Every structure is written in structure tokens, then in C-alpha cells.
Amino acid sequence: MFLTSLTRYGRREQMKYEVKFPNHSIEKKFDKALSILPRTIQDKIIKAVEKLSNNPRPYGEKPFKKLKVPFQFYQFTAQYRVRIGNHRVLYDVDDKKKVVWILRLKKRSERSYKS
């Protein structure tokens, strides 16, 4: 965890968030979905997920979206999604614990936001 600090320009940096999976099962499904993709797309998805640690709600950026209807996945709820080409990473943010919970990686289709 990184604490809020001042940069040399006198601006405050955001507190960094930890990017995690809520359980091993979800992590395995994410890894499996990621492993079947071409290497270039894998790299883009990993980079996008890592960027969430600095800014879990990048409002104003095209690939980010707060879901109008939260996506229910097991007992977890995804409030947000980030778009990487034809793929979506569904996730939630816990501001108290400073954690971004990665919940699902799906190829965009009509079923992307269904369990």
C-alpha cells in the first residue's frame, strides 16, 4: 500500500489501490479466459487491470463505464467495467480497504453481463 504523498510539484498523488480477486475460483476462471487469448490482447488486458490500481474509476476515459445495472457474479457484484478491444473486465471497488476486486473477464457479446 502506498500512502498519500506530495509530489515534487506540490500536488497530492492518489492513494494506490490493491488489485485482487475475491477468491481462488474467480482467479482461476480469469486466468483461463486470459490464457486462450492472443499474447498481444493478454498484455493489453494485464496493463489495463494494473492501471486500475492508480485510478479505479477513470471517469471521462472511453473504455471505462459504471454499469447501470450492477452485474451479479456468485455473491459478488460488479459495479464497473473496463473495455479492452472486444473484451470486458468487470470489477468492483472497495474504498475503505483500498481494493479493486476483479470479478470477470468476458468477450463482449450479448451475454457478457449475464451470469
Sequence and secondary structure as in RCSB ss.txt:
>XXXX:A:sequence
MFLTSLTRYGRREQMKYEVKFPNHSIEKKFDKALSILPRTIQDKIIKAVEKLSNNPRPYGEKPFKKLKVPFQFYQ
FTAQYRVRIGNHRVLYDVDDKKKVVWILRLKKRSERSYKS
>XXXX:A:secstr
     B TTS B     EEE SSHHHHHHHHHHHHTS HHHHHHHHHHHHHTTT S  TT TTEEEEEEEEEETT
EEEEEEEEETTEEEEEEEETTTTEEEEEEEEESSTTTT  
